[in-house]
Amino acid sequence: MKDIDWRWVAVALLATNALVFVLAQLGATPPPERDGELTPIDPNLPRAEFIAHSGGDEDSAEPACYTIGPLPTLLSQQRAVDRLGPFTTHLQTRQTEADRDRGWWVYLPAASRSEALDLTRRLAERGVEDYYVVAGGPLENAVSVGLYENIDNARERQRRVRTMGFDAQLEVRREAVPQFWVDYRVAAGESPPWRFIVRASPGAQRLQVPCTDYGFTAANGE
């Protein structure tokens, strides 16, 4: 009996395995397809949101009036006017003021200009350099020795100045800041793009108001 050539046996086995694999693939059942089914959307992708829409508070049988604000700047107010103008029957702007805390103020009270100057001289002698004399207002002639956003830092400054022999006082510093508003009237069914305005100005709101409060009455014309 002749010796078996094992190389040919190995080749035959490989060919047989390849043929079995191909036949198995040809006989496999493909996954079912559903008509109209879309690949699920990745939840991490950004979603588009429609700002202007049909339907909303303006969809009524009567005209309605609204106010938007407070807006932080004149520029934001003008942009609001530009957006709302084409959709409104009446539109007006106005400005108000509001008090805003600007931090904690450490100061030395002084009854006169000469007393204030004497305090600044004594501060300089003790190595204090960051001070100034208030030129006007309810605390005219007071000597400011620090303005802080954090109350703990302000109290520490007050403590250090007092250890030098000064009557350092501490109080909240407030200032009047302007706020801007847009008042408008829309006809029945109109939907101005007010959401853009509100989202661009954190803290702003759109509120429905009586038309008579702003002079937007039927006597002004529809």
C-alpha positions in Angstrom: 0.0 0.0 0.0 1.4 3.3 -1.0 2.1 6.0 1.6 -0.8 8.5 1.9 0.1 12.0 0.9 -1.3 14.0 3.9 -0.9 17.3 2.1 -3.7 16.4 -0.3 -5.8 15.2 2.6 -5.4 18.6 4.4 -6.3 20.4 1.2 -9.5 18.3 0.7 -10.6 18.9 4.3 -10.2 22.7 3.9 -12.2 22.6 0.6 -14.9 20.6 2.3 -15.2 23.1 5.2 -15.3 26.0 2.9 -18.1 24.4 0.8 -20.2 23.7 4.0 -19.8 27.3 5.2 -20.9 28.8 1.8 -24.0 26.5 1.7 -24.9 27.4 5.3 -24.7 31.1 4.4 -26.9 30.7 1.3 -29.5 28.9 3.3 -29.6 31.4 6.2 -32.8 33.3 6.6 -32.3 37.1 6.4 -33.6 39.3 9.3 -37.1 40.5 8.6 -37.5 44.1 7.3 -40.4 46.3 8.4 -41.8 48.7 5.9 -41.2 52.3 6.9 -39.2 51.5 10.0 -36.3 53.9 10.6 -33.1 53.4 12.5 -33.6 54.6 16.1 -32.2 58.1 16.7 -29.2 58.5 19.0 -30.6 60.1 22.1 -27.3 62.1 22.5 -27.8 64.0 19.3 -29.2 67.5 19.6 -32.9 67.9 18.9 -34.4 70.7 16.8 -37.2 72.6 18.4 -39.8 74.7 16.6 -40.2 78.1 18.1 -42.9 79.5 16.0 -45.9 77.2 15.8 -49.5 77.2 14.9 -51.5 77.3 18.1 -50.8 78.9 21.4 -52.0 81.7 23.7 -52.6 84.0 20.7 -55.1 81.5 19.1 -58.3 83.2 20.3 -61.2 85.1 18.9 -60.1 88.4 20.4 -57.0 90.6 20.2 -54.6 90.1 23.1 -51.9 92.2 24.8 -48.5 91.2 26.2 -45.4 92.6 27.8 -41.9 91.1 27.6 -39.2 91.9 30.0 -37.1 92.9 31.8 -34.6 93.0 29.0 -31.0 93.9 30.0 -30.0 96.4 27.3 -31.4 98.8 24.8 -30.0 96.5 22.1 -31.9 93.6 23.3 -35.0 95.8 23.4 -34.5 96.9 19.8 -34.0 93.3 18.7 -37.3 92.4 20.3 -39.0 95.2 18.5 -37.6 94.0 15.2 -38.9 90.5 15.8 -42.3 91.4 17.1 -43.1 94.4 14.8 -44.3 92.5 11.8 -46.8 90.5 13.9 -48.3 93.2 16.1 -51.0 95.8 15.6 -49.6 98.1 18.4 -46.1 98.1 20.0 -44.4 100.4 22.4 -41.2 100.3 24.5 -40.6 101.5 28.0 -37.9 101.6 30.7 -37.9 101.1 34.4 -35.3 101.0 37.2 -34.6 98.3 39.8 -32.3 98.1 42.7 -29.5 95.5 42.4 -27.0 94.4 45.1 -23.4 95.1 44.0 -21.6 93.5 46.9 -20.6 94.5 50.5 -19.1 97.8 51.2 -16.6 98.6 54.0 -16.2 102.3 54.7 -15.3 104.8 57.3 -17.9 107.5 58.0 -16.9 111.1 58.0 -18.9 114.2 58.8 -16.9 116.6 56.6 -14.3 116.8 53.8 -11.6 117.7 56.2 -12.4 114.7 58.5 -12.3 112.5 55.4 -8.9 113.8 54.4 -7.6 113.2 57.9 -8.8 109.6 57.8 -7.0 109.0 54.5 -3.8 110.4 56.0 -4.1 108.1 58.9 -4.8 105.1 56.7 -1.8 105.9 54.6 0.4 106.0 57.7 -0.8 102.5 58.6 0.0 101.2 55.1 -3.5 101.1 53.7 -3.5 102.3 50.1 -6.8 101.0 48.5 -9.2 103.7 49.7 -11.1 106.7 48.2 -13.3 109.5 49.4 -17.0 109.3 48.4 -17.8 112.5 46.4 -21.6 112.6 46.7 -24.8 110.8 47.7 -26.1 109.9 51.2 -22.6 108.9 52.4 -20.7 111.9 51.0 -17.2 112.2 52.5 -17.2 108.6 53.7 -13.9 106.9 53.0 -14.3 103.6 51.2 -11.8 100.9 52.1 -13.2 98.0 50.1 -16.0 96.5 48.0 -16.5 92.7 48.1 -18.8 90.2 46.6 -18.3 87.7 49.4 -19.6 88.7 52.9 -16.9 86.8 54.7 -14.2 88.7 52.8 -15.9 92.0 53.7 -16.1 91.1 57.4 -12.5 90.1 57.4 -11.6 93.5 55.9 -13.8 95.3 58.4 -12.1 93.4 61.3 -8.5 94.3 60.1 -9.3 98.0 59.6 -10.9 98.1 63.1 -7.8 96.6 64.6 -6.0 99.7 63.3 -8.3 102.0 65.4 -10.9 103.0 62.7 -14.6 102.8 63.0 -15.1 100.6 59.9 -18.7 100.1 58.9 -20.2 97.3 56.7 -23.3 97.5 54.5 -24.8 96.2 51.3 -24.1 98.4 48.3 -27.0 98.8 45.9 -27.4 100.6 42.7 -30.3 101.4 40.4 -30.1 99.6 37.0 -32.2 100.2 34.0 -34.6 97.5 32.8 -36.2 97.5 29.3 -39.7 96.3 28.3 -41.7 95.8 25.1 -45.5 95.9 25.2 -47.5 94.8 22.2 -50.9 93.9 21.0 -51.6 91.1 18.5 -54.7 90.4 16.4 -56.7 87.2 16.9 -54.7 84.2 15.7 -51.3 85.9 15.4 -48.3 84.1 17.0 -45.1 86.3 17.2 -41.8 84.6 17.8 -41.6 85.8 21.4 -39.8 82.7 22.6 -36.5 83.7 20.9 -36.6 87.0 22.9 -37.2 85.4 26.3 -34.5 82.7 25.8 -32.0 85.3 24.7 -32.5 87.3 28.0 -32.3 85.2 31.1 -34.8 86.4 33.6 -37.2 87.9 31.0 -40.8 86.7 30.8 -43.8 87.2 28.5 -46.9 88.1 30.4 -50.4 88.7 29.2 -51.8 92.1 30.4 -55.0 94.0 30.0 -54.9 96.0 26.8 -56.3 99.0 28.6 -53.3 99.2 31.0 -51.1 100.2 28.1 -53.6 102.2 26.0 -54.0 99.4 23.4 -57.8 99.8 23.2 -60.2 99.4 20.3 -60.3 103.2 20.0 -56.7 103.1 18.8 -57.7 101.2 15.8 -57.4 97.5 15.0 
